[in-house]
Amino acid sequence: MVAHPDLTHSAPLSAIADKAARALIQVRRGPGLDARVTLPVLYPSGSCVGLRIGGGGKGFMITDDGGACAEADMAGASEFFHRAARETAERCGVRFDGHEMFEIEAPSEALPGFMAIVADASRRAAQLVAERQAERLDRRFRTGLADRLISVFGSDRVDIRPQVSGASTHAWLFDAAARLGERTVLFAAVTPSAVSVSSAYLKLDDVARLPGAPDTVAVLSRHSLFRQDQRLILGRTARIIDATASDEAFRRIAA
């Protein structure tokens, strides 16, 4: 057995692991006697959850210091925050005061566990807000796409929210269908979320397997926000166009 070269002349592995674990957590003071702890728990934005710890003696107060609230505000989704935070606080067994997710009277011996609970509750609340914001934007995008296609091809040629059965016989809901002569072109609105991309791929692929399959177009909410692998996956089953493309570009891709 060959020893790992990085470990043969260094501290024991347990010490290295301990040092690495400590690097994941940052602790600082302030304001006052409170301690600020940054944990390797991520909000949807990619920033880390931070906790503020105060008190002492028989019990400590642990709060996310309004971190989840700030995340919602930065995402322009403050309207979803209070309901999402109340739901999450009840589910996780912590408290919510309208701004902070917190727990009080946490004994010192149970402090790590309570810290983990509050951090997870804050992350969950922010995640729920992000999901509801995404749903709202998705609805707006789909409605705007239908209106756009009517403007491009004419209301007499466009069917809104048609159901089309694929090769599996499953009936898929598309955002619009344009009837161009004897041809039908199906349009699917897609956002960068993993759920949107995967669901779009499933229905586009299933329909593409039909004999004499209709043409399909995946309309990306914003091309630059999609990863290259997402665009490649969608491109296997449909033509791709950005939602901000010109009317002429929509006519060309449907031709």
C-alpha positions, -999 to +999 in steps of 0.1 A: +000+000+000+014+034-010+008+062+015-007+094+002+023+118-004+005+147+012+001+129+045+034+111+050+052+142+064+023+161+079-001+161+108-024+131+114-054+129+091-078+137+120-060+170+126-061+178+089-098+170+088-104+191+119-086+221+103-106+217+071-139+216+090-130+247+110-123+265+078-159+259+067-172+279+097-163+315+105-169+331+139-166+368+147-178+391+174-203+419+173-221+440+177-217+441+215-212+407+231-230+388+204-212+362+182-217+359+145-213+325+129-212+318+092-221+282+083-216+262+051-254+262+045-264+279+013-293+301+004-307+299-032-285+328-041-254+309-031-245+330-001-240+313+033-264+314+061-252+335+090-264+332+126-262+357+155-259+342+190-265+361+221-273+356+258-256+330+280-260+314+314-290+291+312-299+298+277-288+314+244-307+332+216-299+320+181-312+340+151-306+341+114-304+379+119-330+384+091-309+366+065-338+348+049-358+381+048-328+399+031-326+371+005-363+376-003-358+413-006-328+410-029-348+387-051-377+411-053-399+385-037-407+401-003-444+396-008-439+359-004-416+360+026-439+363+056-462+334+047-433+312+037-414+320+069-444+313+091-450+280+074-413+270+077-410+281+113-440+260+123-426+230+103-391+233+118-402+241+154-386+275+156-400+310+161-405+339+136-410+375+147-418+390+112-382+395+104-359+368+120-360+330+123-349+323+158-348+301+189-343+313+225-333+295+257-311+271+238-288+254+265-251+255+259-249+217+256-275+217+228-262+248+211-248+230+179-281+213+173-302+244+177-278+263+154-283+236+128-321+238+132-323+276+129-299+277+099-319+250+081-351+268+088-337+300+074-325+282+043-358+265+038-378+297+041-355+314+015-359+283-008-397+284-005-397+321-014-375+314-044-397+286-056-429+308-053-412+337-071-401+313-099-436+301-102-449+336-106-423+345-132-430+313-150-467+321-153-459+356-165-435+342-191-459+316-204-487+342-207-464+366-224-453+340-249-488+331-259-496+368-265-464+371-285-472+342-308-506+355-314-491+388-324-466+370-347-488+344-364-523+357-358-550+346-334-567+324-360-535+303-363-525+300-327-540+276-301-532+283-265-523+255-241-531+226-264-527+190-253-507+167-275-502+129-270-467+117-275-454+083-286-461+070-250-497+080-254-493+105-225-511+138-231-486+167-227-496+203-222-478+227-245-478+265-242-490+271-277-494+256-311-492+275-344-510+260-374-490+270-405-507+255-436-507+217-431-480+219-405-483+224-367-455+238-347-456+233-309-440+258-286-427+250-250-417+278-227-386+269-207-369+286-177-334+277-164-347+257-135-338+220-135-375+211-132-385+233-162-357+219-184-363+183-175-401+185-179-398+203-212-373+177-225-396+148-215-426+161-235-405+174-264-388+140-267-420+120-264-437+140-291-406+139-314-409+101-314-443+102-331-446+091-367-448+124-387-441+143-355-450+180-354-422+205-353-412+217-318-396+249-305-382+254-271-385+291-261-359+300-235-369+327-211-333+342-213-307+323-233-277+335-213-291+321-181-291+285-194-260+263-190-245+248-221-256+213-212-292+225-207-292+240-242-276+209-257-303+186-241-332+207-253-316+210-287-318+173-292-356+174-293-365+209-305-353+240-322-343+267-297-351+304-297-347+332-271-379+347-259-366+382-268-359+373-304-375+393-332-408+385-348-390+376-379-368+352-360-399+334-347-413+332-382-380+317-395-377+291-368-413+280-374-408+278-412 
